[in-house]
């Protein structure tokens, strides 16, 4: 007891660092509830704990009210945010309908394009039921479109998608917080009814970002141009799938996401070059604080780059830290600390609490936390002065290795959880590419942006193209090595939380007890081996059905490996190969497939059948019958489990485990999804489009 008290007293100066952690508990609690809680319950709890803290202000034990107060703060922030962005949701499909709206965003995706429209008028839909925004996909790009244009589109619109399997990522929640209430695809090119120009600063920035991306892709060309544009303005859609795969498997996918590395290098390049230019005129350098002037220029440049990138969460976190750093320089204080990172986390969680569940937030903060903690403890030994250039270069190299190593290890649990891949040679790739980005790619990018108003951006494109080409080459070489990328199932939700807690313990605790966090990280990652492979996965429209073979691999009774749903199913199960149905040994004909595993069987009816044919299907000796038809137990008494049109519309996607004795079932809307504000309740059956 005495030792515990001593540890608590010693850790008291670091208590503030745990503030965002307590808020995360409240935010996570809110979002994981299966049903929507009463309005303002978070605010009520927050008010109660504030009152208790005030009443106990003279009590030495008053601090015990702080953790629940911060948890209530996170809960109430999430509850406020979800009502702040509230938008009507489409609850049924609209086929071949006329949509008129203003272009908010243009997102190129390889040869295709996606538009986000606002100020909508949708034919046949009352204005009160019209979403604030919808996202519509096009088969071809239209260079004449700009944000701010008013367009008319003939399109099919759909409700927001539910998770593709129980426990998977909730796309509806993601779109809801962007005020998008429906998705769709255009049946023909958009017709511009009014050229809006740049009616707002955000639209002007969106057009500028799109113009810069197009210019880089056209002038640099090829996959190098698409990657360079992504690193500059964040448009990753046009990058070819094979290049994305190579960068992901080599551990370099983070280079595509505009985050701390990009923002830090941009700000650093501006800071050092402005300071260098000012020193060239000695009277100016002697009379004015040129270091502080350079810091101000760097801060302004970082904000411009953040705006140009479209304010992604990792870049916002990085900007907050950069702002603290350069503000500290201007007031002669120390900038980057764990306290700075905690403040950045608090601000982002208060404004965008939903970001807690995003891979970018988790990985960005995990990497930065580990790096800052490393340099707080060992930074002086890596930054010693008064040594030879050789020792200085060696220590700089060790700093790069150490930074890459701790960032890789810190983000590993999150990479495995979200992407089911681990790049064995990611450290090697980053040791080469990070200096490449620091000294060639990003300075070239800054130069090109500065010279763009003069039409001389090609001068900066040259080093940027060279560095990007070398980066892609490094990624391709790394992925060619044996077992370059491991495909693994995800840790469990509890395992990810345990691993994250271990990382926080290692980085935030000041005593030796912090090393117990390594055991927590290992324990969290060990939950990968608790993964129980799913035997049958059924999408909510029955257009994709994937089953597990005795070999442990998967095949599809319906759907292909190109399907987004099937690709994500395979990734979640830690597989990268789909066995063709004709090689699987499963008995199939033109109308149905009969699948057996262990002591159970499943009949999947591919096509709509008439009453007699359906009666014959029901009479077959199968434990599970899956069909995109209405199935009623009194009319189909044979199978023990019926999964038909009603069940899929009500419960969403299914996952089945065919054990020796029982068939275990999980449904999307029984795992906490589909009963919240962001998940539409379908009010009209989906048309049969077989």
C-alpha positions in Angstrom: 0.0 0.0 0.0 2.9 2.4 0.8 4.5 1.6 -2.5 1.3 2.3 -4.4 0.9 5.6 -2.5 4.5 6.6 -3.4 3.9 5.8 -7.1 0.7 7.9 -7.2 2.5 10.9 -5.5 5.4 10.6 -7.9 3.0 10.5 -10.9 0.9 13.4 -9.8 2.7 15.9 -12.2 1.8 13.6 -15.1 -1.9 13.2 -14.3 -2.9 15.8 -16.9 -1.5 13.5 -19.6 -4.3 11.1 -18.8 -7.1 13.7 -19.4 -7.7 12.7 -23.1 -7.7 9.0 -22.1 -10.6 9.6 -19.7 -12.4 11.5 -22.4 -11.8 8.6 -24.8 -13.5 6.2 -22.3 -16.6 8.5 -22.3 -16.6 8.8 -26.1 -16.2 5.1 -26.6 -18.9 4.3 -24.0 -21.4 6.5 -26.0 -20.6 5.1 -29.4 -20.7 1.4 -28.2 -24.2 1.7 -26.7 -26.6 -0.6 -28.6 -29.4 2.1 -28.4 -29.5 5.8 -28.4 -29.3 7.2 -24.8 -31.7 10.0 -23.6 -30.8 13.4 -24.9 -28.4 15.5 -22.7 -27.7 12.7 -20.2 -24.0 13.3 -20.8 -24.5 17.0 -20.0 -26.5 16.2 -16.9 -23.7 13.8 -15.6 -21.1 16.5 -16.4 -23.0 19.1 -14.4 -23.4 16.7 -11.5 -19.7 15.9 -11.2 -18.8 19.6 -11.6 -21.1 20.4 -8.7 -19.6 17.6 -6.6 -16.1 18.8 -7.4 -17.0 22.4 -6.3 -18.7 21.1 -3.1 -15.6 19.1 -2.3 -13.1 21.7 -3.2 -11.6 21.8 0.3 -11.5 18.0 0.7 -8.1 16.4 0.0 -9.9 13.5 -1.8 -11.7 15.8 -4.2 -9.6 14.5 -7.1 -11.6 11.3 -7.2 -14.4 13.2 -9.0 -12.1 14.2 -11.8 -12.0 10.9 -13.8 -15.8 10.5 -13.9 -16.1 14.2 -14.8 -13.7 13.8 -17.7 -15.5 10.6 -18.8 -18.8 12.6 -18.7 -17.1 15.3 -20.7 -16.2 12.9 -23.5 -19.7 11.3 -23.4 -21.4 14.7 -23.6 -19.1 15.9 -26.4 -20.0 12.9 -28.5 -23.7 13.4 -27.8 -23.6 17.0 -28.7 -21.6 16.3 -31.9 -24.1 13.7 -33.1 -27.0 16.2 -32.8 -25.0 19.0 -34.2 -24.4 17.2 -37.5 -27.8 15.7 -37.6 -29.1 15.2 -41.1 -32.1 13.4 -42.6 -31.2 9.9 -43.9 -32.5 8.2 -47.0 -34.6 5.2 -45.8 -35.3 3.6 -49.1 -33.9 3.4 -52.6 -34.7 6.0 -55.3 -34.3 4.5 -58.7 -33.7 6.7 -61.8 -34.4 9.9 -59.9 -33.5 13.5 -60.8 -31.0 15.1 -58.3 -30.1 18.7 -58.3 -27.4 20.1 -56.0 -24.3 22.2 -55.5 -20.9 20.5 -55.7 -19.1 20.6 -52.4 -16.3 18.1 -53.1 -14.8 16.3 -56.1 -12.9 13.1 -55.4 -11.2 11.5 -58.4 -10.9 7.7 -58.1 -8.6 6.3 -60.8 -10.6 6.9 -64.0 -13.8 7.5 -62.0 -15.1 10.4 -59.9 -17.2 10.9 -56.8 -19.1 14.1 -56.1 -20.5 15.3 -52.8 -23.6 17.5 -53.3 -25.3 19.9 -51.0 -28.4 22.2 -51.1 -30.3 19.3 -52.7 -33.6 19.0 -54.5 -34.4 15.4 -55.1 -37.3 14.5 -57.3 -40.1 12.7 -55.4 -38.5 13.4 -52.0 -40.0 16.0 -49.6 -37.6 18.7 -48.5 -38.0 17.7 -44.9 -36.7 14.2 -45.7 -33.9 15.4 -48.0 -30.4 14.8 -46.7 -28.1 17.8 -46.3 -25.6 16.1 -48.6 -25.3 13.0 -50.8 -22.3 11.3 -52.5 -22.7 10.2 -56.1 -20.2 8.1 -58.1 -19.6 8.6 -61.8 -18.1 6.1 -64.3 -15.9 8.8 -65.9 -14.2 12.0 -64.8 -15.6 15.4 -66.0 -12.8 18.0 -66.0 -15.3 20.8 -66.5 -16.8 20.4 -63.1 -15.8 22.6 -60.2 -16.9 22.9 -56.6 -19.6 25.5 -56.4 -21.2 24.5 -59.7 -25.0 23.7 -59.6 -25.6 20.4 -61.4 -28.5 18.2 -62.4 -27.9 14.4 -62.3 -30.0 11.4 -63.2 -29.0 8.8 -60.5 -29.9 5.9 -58.3 -29.8 6.8 -54.6 -29.4 4.3 -51.7 -29.5 4.5 -47.9 -26.2 4.6 -46.1 -24.6 1.2 -46.0 -24.6 -0.9 -42.9 -21.4 -2.8 -41.8 -20.5 -5.6 -44.2 -20.2 -8.1 -41.3 -20.9 -8.2 -37.6 -18.4 -6.1 -35.7 -16.8 -4.5 -38.8 -16.4 -0.8 -39.6 -19.6 1.2 -39.6 -19.6 3.2 -42.9 -23.0 4.8 -42.1 -21.4 6.4 -39.0 -18.5 7.7 -41.1 -20.8 9.3 -43.7 -23.3 10.6 -41.1 -20.6 12.8 -39.5 -19.9 14.3 -42.9 -23.6 15.2 -43.0 -24.0 12.7 -45.9 -27.4 11.0 -45.8 -27.3 8.8 -48.8 -25.0 7.4 -51.5 -25.7 6.7 -55.2 -24.3 6.4 -58.7 -25.0 8.5 -61.8 -26.7 7.0 -64.8 -25.3 9.7 -67.1 -22.9 12.6 -66.9 -23.8 15.6 -64.8 -25.4 18.6 -66.4 -24.2 22.0 -65.2 -27.2 24.3 -64.7 -25.2 27.2 -63.1 -21.5 27.9 -62.8 -21.1 28.8 -59.1 -17.4 29.8 -59.2 -15.9 30.2 -55.7 -18.8 31.3 -53.6 -16.9 30.5 -50.4 -13.4 30.1 -49.1 -13.8 26.4 -48.7 -15.0 25.9 -52.3 -12.1 28.0 -53.5 -9.7 25.8 -51.5 -11.4 22.6 -52.8 -11.0 23.9 -56.4 -7.3 24.9 -55.7 -6.6 21.4 -54.2 -8.2 19.7 -57.2 -6.3 21.9 -59.7 -2.9 21.3 -58.0 -3.6 17.5 -58.0 -4.5 17.5 -61.7 -1.5 19.6 -62.6 0.9 17.2 -60.8 -0.7 14.1 -62.3 -0.6 15.5 -65.8 2.9 17.1 -65.7 4.7 14.4 -63.7 2.6 11.6 -65.2 2.1 7.9 -64.4 1.9 6.4 -60.9 4.7 8.7 -59.8 2.4 11.7 -60.5 -0.6 10.2 -58.7 1.5 9.4 -55.6 3.1 12.9 -55.7 -0.3 14.5 -55.9 -1.6 12.4 -53.0 1.3 13.5 -50.8 0.6 17.1 -51.7 -3.2 17.5 -51.5 -4.4 14.1 -50.1 -6.2 12.8 -53.2 -5.4 9.1 -53.0 -8.2 7.9 -55.2 -6.3 8.1 -58.5 -3.4 6.0 -57.3 -3.5 2.6 -59.1 -4.5 -0.3 -56.8 -1.2 -2.2 -57.4 0.8 0.9 -56.2 -1.4 1.2 -53.1 -0.9 -2.5 -52.4 2.9 -2.2 -52.7 3.1 0.9 -50.4 0.8 -0.8 -47.9 2.8 -4.1 -47.9 6.1 -2.3 -47.5 4.9 -0.2 -44.5 4.9 3.0 -46.5 1.2 3.6 -46.8 1.5 6.4 -44.2 3.4 8.5 -46.7 0.1 8.9 -48.6 -1.8 10.3 -45.6 -1.0 14.0 -44.9 0.0 14.0 -41.3 2.8 14.9 -38.9 5.6 13.9 -41.2 4.3 16.1 -44.1 3.3 19.0 -42.1 6.4 19.0 -40.0 8.7 18.9 -43.0 6.8 21.7 -44.7 7.0 23.9 -41.7 10.6 23.0 -41.1 11.6 23.7 -44.7 10.0 27.1 -44.5 11.4 27.9 -41.1 15.0 27.1 -41.9 15.0 28.7 -45.4 13.3 31.9 -44.2 15.8 32.1 -41.4 18.7 31.5 -43.8 17.5 34.2 -46.2 17.1 36.7 -43.4 20.7 36.0 -42.2 22.0 37.0 -45.6 21.3 40.7 -44.8 23.4 41.3 -41.6 21.7 44.6 -40.5 18.3 42.9 -40.5 19.7 39.8 -38.7 21.3 41.9 -36.0 18.4 44.2 -35.4 15.4 41.8 -35.5 14.6 38.4 -34.0 14.9 36.5 -37.2 14.3 33.2 -35.5 10.9 34.3 -34.3 10.1 35.8 -37.7 10.9 32.5 -39.4 8.8 30.7 -36.8 5.8 33.0 -37.7 6.3 32.3 -41.4 6.5 28.6 -40.7 3.3 28.7 -38.7 1.4 30.5 -41.4 2.7 28.1 -44.0 1.6 25.1 -41.9 -1.9 26.5 -41.7 -2.0 27.1 -45.5 -0.9 23.5 -46.1 -3.5 22.2 -43.6 -6.2 24.1 -45.4 -5.0 22.9 -48.8 -5.0 19.3 -47.6 -8.7 19.5 -46.5 -8.2 19.4 -42.7 -7.6 15.6 -42.2 -7.5 14.6 -38.5 -3.8 13.6 -38.5 -2.9 16.9 -40.1 -5.0 18.8 -37.5 -3.2 17.0 -34.7 0.1 17.8 -36.3 -0.8 21.5 -36.9 -1.8 21.9 -33.2 1.6 20.6 -32.2 3.4 22.7 -34.8 1.5 25.7 -33.6 2.7 25.0 -30.0 6.3 24.5 -31.2 6.6 27.7 -33.2 4.6 29.8 -30.7 7.0 28.5 -28.0 9.9 29.6 -30.2 8.3 33.1 -30.5 8.0 33.4 -26.7 11.3 31.6 -25.9 9.7 28.4 -24.4 9.9 24.7 -25.1 7.4 23.4 -27.7 7.0 19.7 -28.3 6.1 17.8 -25.1 3.7 15.1 -24.0 1.6 17.9 -22.5 1.4 19.5 -26.0 0.2 16.2 -27.5 -2.4 15.8 -24.7 -3.8 19.3 -25.4 -3.9 18.4 -29.2 -5.8 15.2 -28.3 -8.3 17.1 -26.0 -9.1 19.7 -28.7 -9.7 17.1 -31.4 -11.8 14.9 -29.2 -13.9 17.8 -28.1 -14.5 19.0 -31.7 -14.5 15.7 -33.5 -15.2 12.9 -31.0 -16.1 10.5 -33.7 -12.4 10.6 -34.9 -11.6 8.3 -32.0 -12.7 5.3 -34.0 -10.7 6.2 -37.1 -7.5 4.5 -38.0 -5.9 7.8 -38.9 -6.5 9.2 -35.4 -5.4 6.1 -33.6 -2.2 5.5 -35.6 -1.2 9.2 -35.8 -1.5 9.7 -32.0 0.1 6.3 -31.3 3.2 7.1 -33.4 3.5 10.7 -32.2 3.1 9.6 -28.6 5.8 7.0 -28.8 8.2 9.4 -30.7 7.7 12.3 -28.2 8.1 9.9 -25.2 11.3 8.6 -26.7 12.9 12.0 -27.2 11.7 13.2 -23.8 13.7 10.4 -22.2 16.6 10.0 -24.7 16.6 13.2 -26.8 19.6 14.8 -25.1 21.9 11.8 -26.0 20.8 12.1 -29.6 21.3 15.9 -29.8 24.7 16.4 -28.1 26.7 19.3 -29.3 30.4 19.9 -29.6 31.1 16.6 -31.4 32.6 15.8 -34.8 30.5 15.8 -37.9 30.9 12.0 -38.1 29.5 11.4 -34.6 26.8 14.0 -35.3 25.8 12.2 -38.6 25.8 8.9 -36.7 23.5 10.1 -34.0 21.2 11.7 -36.6 21.0 8.3 -38.3 20.4 6.6 -35.0 17.6 9.1 -34.4 15.9 8.2 -37.7 16.2 4.4 -36.9 14.9 4.9 -33.4 12.0 7.1 -34.6 11.0 4.6 -37.3 11.3 1.7 -34.9 9.2 3.1 -32.1 6.6 4.5 -34.6 6.3 1.0 -36.2 6.0 -0.8 -32.9 3.5 1.7 -31.5 1.2 1.5 -34.5 1.4 -2.2 -35.0 -1.7 -3.1 -32.9 -3.8 -0.6 -34.8 -2.4 -1.6 -38.2 -3.3 -5.2 -37.5 -6.8 -4.3 -36.2 -7.8 -2.1 -39.1 -5.8 -3.6 -42.0 -4.8 -7.1 -41.0 -1.3 -6.7 -42.4 2.1 -6.4 -40.8 5.1 -5.3 -42.9 8.1 -7.2 -41.7 10.5 -4.9 -43.5 8.6 -1.7 -42.8 11.5 -0.4 -40.6 14.0 -0.9 -43.4 11.7 0.8 -46.0 11.1 3.8 -43.6 14.8 4.2 -42.8 15.4 4.9 -46.5 12.2 6.8 -47.4 11.9 9.1 -44.4 15.2 10.9 -45.2 14.2 10.8 -48.9 11.0 12.6 -48.1 12.7 15.0 -45.7 15.5 16.2 -48.1 14.1 15.6 -51.6 10.3 15.0 -51.9 8.8 17.5 -49.5 11.3 20.4 -50.2 10.5 19.9 -53.9 6.8 20.0 -53.1 7.2 23.3 -51.1 9.2 24.8 -54.0 6.6 23.8 -56.5 3.8 25.4 -54.5 5.7 28.6 -54.0 6.5 28.8 -57.8 3.0 27.8 -59.0 1.6 31.3 -59.2 4.5 32.1 -61.6 3.9 29.0 -63.7 7.3 27.6 -62.7 6.1 24.7 -60.6 7.9 22.3 -62.9 11.2 23.3 -61.2 9.9 21.8 -57.9 8.3 18.8 -59.7 11.7 17.5 -60.8 13.2 16.6 -57.4 9.7 15.6 -56.2 9.3 13.2 -59.1 12.8 11.8 -58.5 12.2 11.2 -54.8 8.8 9.7 -55.4 10.1 7.4 -58.1 12.8 6.2 -55.7 10.2 5.7 -52.9 8.0 3.5 -55.1 11.1 1.6 -56.2 12.1 1.0 -52.6 8.5 -0.2 -51.8 8.5 -2.6 -54.8 11.9 -4.0 -53.7 10.8 -4.5 -50.1 7.6 -6.3 -51.1 9.6 -8.6 -53.4 11.4 -10.0 -50.3 10.2 -13.3 -48.9 7.2 -12.9 -46.5 7.4 -9.2 -46.8 3.8 -8.8 -45.5 2.0 -11.0 -43.1 -1.8 -11.3 -43.4 -3.3 -11.8 -39.9 -6.8 -11.7 -38.4 -7.6 -8.6 -36.2 -7.0 -8.5 -32.5 -10.4 -8.5 -30.7 -11.9 -5.2 -29.6 -10.9 -5.9 -26.0 -7.4 -6.9 -27.2 -7.0 -3.5 -29.0 -8.0 -1.7 -25.9 -5.6 -3.7 -23.7 -2.7 -3.0 -26.2 -3.6 0.7 -26.3 -3.6 0.8 -22.5 -0.2 -0.8 -22.5 1.2 1.7 -25.0 -0.2 4.6 -22.8 1.4 3.0 -19.7 4.8 2.8 -21.4 4.7 6.3 -22.7 2.9 8.3 -20.0 4.0 6.7 -16.7 7.3 8.0 -15.3 8.1 5.2 -12.9 9.7 1.8 -13.8 6.3 0.3 -13.4 5.6 1.6 -16.9 7.4 -1.4 -18.4 4.4 -3.5 -17.4 2.8 -1.9 -20.3 4.8 -4.2 -22.6 3.0 -7.1 -21.1 -0.3 -5.5 -21.8 0.7 -4.9 -25.4 1.7 -8.5 -25.9 -1.5 -9.7 -24.2 -3.6 -7.5 -26.5 -1.8 -8.7 -29.6 -2.2 -12.3 -28.4 -5.9 -12.1 -28.9 -5.2 -12.5 -32.6 -4.9 -16.2 -31.8 -8.4 -16.2 -30.3 -9.8 -15.4 -33.7 -12.4 -18.0 -34.7 -12.6 -18.1 -38.5 -16.1 -17.5 -39.8 -17.6 -20.4 -41.8 -20.3 -18.5 -43.7 -20.6 -14.7 -44.5 -23.8 -13.4 -46.1 -24.1 -9.7 -47.2 -27.3 -7.8 -46.4 -28.5 -8.1 -50.0 -27.3 -11.8 -50.5 -25.3 -10.6 -53.5 -22.2 -11.9 -51.8 -22.0 -15.2 -50.0 -18.5 -16.5 -48.9 -17.9 -19.9 -47.3 -14.9 -21.5 -45.7 -13.5 -24.7 -47.1 -11.9 -27.6 -45.2 -8.5 -26.3 -46.4 -9.1 -23.1 -44.4 -9.3 -21.0 -47.5 -12.5 -19.3 -48.8 -14.6 -19.4 -51.9 -17.8 -17.5 -52.9 -21.1 -19.0 -53.7 -21.9 -15.6 -55.1 -19.6 -12.6 -55.7 -16.1 -12.2 -56.9 -12.7 -11.3 -55.5 -13.1 -7.8 -57.1 -16.1 -7.1 -54.9 -15.4 -4.5 -52.1 -17.3 -6.7 -49.6 -15.5 -9.9 -50.5 -12.1 -8.2 -50.4 -12.8 -6.8 -46.9 -14.2 -10.2 -45.7 -10.9 -11.9 -46.8 -8.8 -9.2 -45.2 -10.7 -9.5 -41.9 -10.1 -13.3 -41.9 -6.4 -12.8 -42.6 -6.6 -14.3 -46.1 -5.4 -12.9 -49.4 -6.6 -15.6 -51.7 -10.0 -16.7 -52.9 -10.4 -20.2 -54.3 -12.5 -20.3 -57.5 -15.9 -21.9 -56.9 -15.3 -24.5 -59.6 -12.2 -25.7 -57.8 -13.8 -25.8 -54.4 -15.7 -29.1 -54.7 -19.0 -27.5 -53.7 -22.0 -28.8 -55.6 -23.6 -26.0 -57.5 -26.1 -25.7 -60.4 -27.6 -22.7 -62.2 -30.1 -22.0 -59.4 -28.5 -23.1 -56.1 -25.4 -24.3 -54.2 -25.2 -27.0 -51.5 -22.4 -26.5 -49.0 -21.4 -28.8 -46.2 -19.0 -28.4 -43.3 -18.6 -30.5 -40.2 -22.1 -31.9 -39.5 -24.1 -29.1 -41.0 -25.3 -28.2 -44.5 -26.4 -24.9 -46.1 -28.4 -24.4 -49.2 -28.0 -21.1 -51.0 -30.7 -20.3 -53.6 -29.1 -18.0 -56.2 -32.2 -17.0 -58.1 -35.9 -16.2 -57.3 -37.9 -19.4 -57.5 -41.6 -20.0 -58.0 -43.6 -21.5 -55.2 -43.1 -25.1 -56.3 -39.3 -24.8 -56.7 -39.1 -23.0 -53.3 -41.1 -25.8 -51.7 -38.6 -28.3 -53.2 -35.7 -26.3 -51.8 -37.4 -26.2 -48.3 -37.8 -30.0 -48.5 -34.1 -30.7 -48.9 -32.2 -31.8 -45.9 -30.3 -28.7 -45.0 -29.8 -27.0 -41.7 -29.6 -23.5 -43.2 -31.5 -22.1 -46.2 -30.3 -18.7 -47.6 -32.4 -17.0 -50.3 -33.3 -13.5 -51.5 -37.0 -14.4 -51.2 -39.6 -14.2 -48.5 -39.2 -17.2 -46.2 -41.7 -18.2 -43.5 -41.3 -21.0 -41.1 -44.8 -22.2 -41.6 -44.3 -22.5 -45.3 -40.7 -23.7 -45.1 -40.5 -26.1 -42.1 -37.5 -28.1 -43.2 -34.3 -26.0 -42.4 -33.7 -25.0 -38.8 -32.4 -21.6 -39.8 -34.0 -19.5 -42.6 -32.2 -16.4 -43.9 -34.4 -14.7 -46.4 -35.4 -11.3 -47.6 -37.1 -10.3 -44.4 -34.3 -11.4 -42.1 -31.6 -9.7 -44.2 -33.5 -6.4 -44.4 -34.2 -6.5 -40.6 -30.9 -7.8 -39.3 -28.3 -6.9 -41.9 -25.3 -9.1 -42.8 -25.0 -12.5 -41.2 -21.9 -14.5 -40.0 -22.3 -18.2 -39.2 -20.0 -20.6 -37.4 -20.8 -24.3 -38.1 -19.6 -26.1 -35.0 -19.9 -29.8 -34.6 -23.1 -29.6 -32.5 -24.7 -26.2 -33.2 -24.8 -23.4 -35.7 -23.8 -20.1 -34.1 -25.2 -16.9 -35.6 -24.2 -13.2 -35.5 -26.1 -10.4 -37.1 -25.0 -6.9 -37.8 -27.9 -5.3 -36.0 -27.4 -7.5 -33.0 -23.8 -6.3 -32.4 -24.5 -2.7 -31.6 -25.1 -1.4 -35.1 -28.2 -0.3 -36.8 -30.1 1.0 -33.8 -28.4 4.4 -33.6 -29.1 7.8 -35.1 -26.7 7.4 -37.9 -28.1 4.1 -39.2 -31.3 4.5 -41.3 -34.3 2.4 -40.6 -35.4 1.0 -44.0 -39.0 1.8 -44.7 -39.4 0.3 -48.1 -38.2 -3.1 -49.4 -35.3 -3.1 -51.9 -36.2 -3.9 -55.4 -35.3 -7.4 -56.6 -32.5 -6.8 -59.1 -31.3 -10.3 -59.9 
